[in-house]
Amino acid sequence: MTQPKSLHTVSAVLATVAVLSVMASGFAAALPAHAQGADDGSGAMVQPTSGNSLNIKLEPDWSSDTTRFKVSFLEPGSTSSLHQHQDYDFVILQDGREVFSAAKQVNQQLIHNVEGTITVPYKFAENGSYTVEVRIYGVGLPAIPTDEKASFNIQVTPEFPAAAAMAAVALAAAMAASAGLAAKRLR
C-alpha cells in the first residue's frame, strides 16, 4: 500500500527536522567556553588591590578555547598609567578551591614583573563560577612587601557557535520549504 502524497511529505519534513536537530545539538555540545564579568563595556575589569597599593586591570580574551588574561598593574587610582616592578601571583579559584596558579606553573612562590603588564593563558575545564585573584606580594624596586589582592568574579558559560545558528537557519528554511510544498500538494 502506498502512502498518500500529503503523508509522504509530512514524513519527509519530520525526517529533515530530526536530522537538523541532531546536527545542531552536536555543534552545541562541542563548544569552547567563555566568561562574563562586570566590566566597563570594553571587556576590561578594574579593581583596586585590598590595600590600595595598585589598581589591577583584567582584560580577558575569549576568542579561542584557551582564554588569555591580560593583566595590567596600574598606579593607585589610575585606569591607564602602568606601575613597574611588582611581585605577584595570578590565581583562579572555583568554589573557593585553587584550580590554577601562574607561580606554581613555573615552580615558584611568586613572579616578578618589570614592565607592568602580563598575559596569562588558561583553559577552563568546565562551566561555572570562578574567581580570578591577582595577589600582590611586593611593589617597587627594591620590593616593598605587601599582602594584597584584587578579585574578579566571572561566570563561565557555553558559547552558542555560528555553526549552530546556521543549522537553525537551515532547519527553519527546510521547514518553510517543506510546508510550502505540502500546502501546494494538498490543494
Salt bridges, closest charged atoms under 4 A:
ASP87 OD1 - HIS112 ND1 2.68
GLU98 OE2 - LYS104 NZ 2.90
GLU98 OE1 - ARG135 NH1 3.85
GLU133 OE1 - ARG135 NE 2.80
GLU133 OE2 - LYS149 NZ 3.24
